[in-house]
């Protein structure tokens, strides 16, 4: 399975996606959409929108998803077997105040 995850470095939603992929031991490419404008543009082109996280699994784009939604997709399509172990971070939560503060320290202009 080939997985490309378009994620923010410090984001509750992105961390939830990472947690699900780790929970199932799935290798994935962690693509930074905040620090690299080409990565952001690629995500927008592939997903048709500008919200992250987006996860591409074997060519299928899941746009603006939570870790919980990624897990549901993987299970519903028999790509993984159910694993009742808890994830190491919340899988359906936005950014904490600390994560927002980390992102606010860096201004990036894409256009």
Secondary structure by P-SEA (a helix, b strand, c coil): cbbbbbcccccaaaaaaaaaaaaabbbbbbccccccaaaaaaaaaaaccccccbbbccccccccccaaaaaaaaaaacccccccccccccccccccaaaaaaaacbbbbcc
